[in-house]
Amino acid sequence: MHRLKHLVYQPPVVLYRSKSLHSCLSQSVRLKTQGPIEKYGLKRFSTAEATAETRENGKMREKSLTMETINPQVKAVEYAVRGPIVIKAGDIERRLQQGVKQPFTEVIKANIGDAHAMGQQPITFLRQVVALCCFPELLDSPALPDDAKQRAQRILQGCGGQSLGSYSASQGVECIRQDIAAYIEQRDQGVPADWNNIYLTTGASDGIMSILKLLVSGQGSSRTGVMIPIPQYPLYSAAISELEAVQVNYYLDEANCWALDIRELQRAYQAAKQHCQPRVLCIINPGNPTGQVQSKKCIEEVLHFAYEENLFVMSDEVYQDNVYSPDCQFHSFKKILYEMGPEYFNSVELASFHSTSKGYTGECGFRGGYMEVLNMDPEVNAQLVKLLSVRLCPPVSGQAAMDVIVNPPKLHEPSYAQFAKEKSLVLDALAEKAKMTEQILNSVPGIKCNPVQGAMYAFPQIFIPPRAIQEAQSLSIAPDMLYCLRLLEETGICVVPGSGFGQREGTYHFRMTILPSTEKLKVLLEKVRDFHLKFLKEYSPQEPQTRRTTQENQHRET
């Protein structure tokens, strides 16, 4: 350390690649070379003079990490939910804050299922329990109910040092895993659940990625194929790209409320076998972005197909509490598998996922979640535990939040009445908004929206005139990307183009969340209606009115 006294430090400057700044840099950082410093060659990498000398000799050091050397699988990853549209929305929002005039007064971000950002209020009981876990001194406060305190004390007793700030086991806090198993058993009306099969995760996404890492292997035609629904949640395509697996698309039936047709599964599987080895079948139920709820018969057919073709089933069930249609009911894949008999229940490999982020709580920021894994080979299970141990553990505060979701107040407990009221308010409002979204969108010529049976999104099909398609092609962007960009620039509404989720060729969609308040959602939908009519008029002026009307009617019929 004695050598540092020879360095005369002045406030740092930013180093630009410009010879003209040489004198400035020379004056800002000076080195008095005395004794052993010069001998050890400190000057050659410590001075601005040396940097300038290196530049003059044409030996400027290149960056190790460039777009040419970056992992190509990272470049292949795309995530439309936070893609170019959202980045542009952020830029517009900043300009509004700076006083730059726009044709609107605010940006409405309907691109993502972030409930609290859209104004949904937290569930009081959940926040009370997590607050008590974070600040145990509150256990002495008479302002907090006893049932919240009891849950917090139980969670803290399961934590190292009785602190939420300690690491948990890689699989999660043991008592929380036990509560999750009890919840699953109750939800599935007595189907047994073993807490040893439960793994806490950093949101559902972490669990999905972990299971996919185990499943992807092989080279060439033996490379793992992952069957995903189209439209899909972009996490799946992004994970498949990152892991260099093979994406196998199966298309949901838009004409039949986005139902899953077993014949389409068979078609996709047989076609994929020509160039990869399909080993994984991913299901999202209720659907994202499509909002459909799979029937019991459909789930039985899917599980039978997986059994016959020896596929590992991944069931994304994060929207299991979000079912709005009175004709629909959530059925877990595990429950249906059990009802199909021991031959199926004891053999089909199944991983099911849940999260704190959706449902009626909408606690996205806690990043809490879990997965239940059935029928995994014991040696592979040990590898899963090893893989999970690399990331140490999920956030323990998120684990606590997950515990409250699976262990809410009981009928006889003091917090039950308020909890039940808050839960009903959220779910009833979502059901109302789901119906309103469907009705308003279907009233617009050139837009067709299937019923939003569940989840938090609408995924309407939109008619885009040929001239708009040609303009998009000239800009090298998807037609629905052009549509969504124009919608954002003219109305301030941020939605995600259907091309980011996948869609049948020749069809165009966008995904929007139904999370804004009823009043704001109504304004949003009316703005979409007005924009769409203006868009049609702008890009169809050269077509006779009768011809355009015929095209739009044909679109609505399909």
Disulfide bonds with the S-S distance in Angstrom:
none
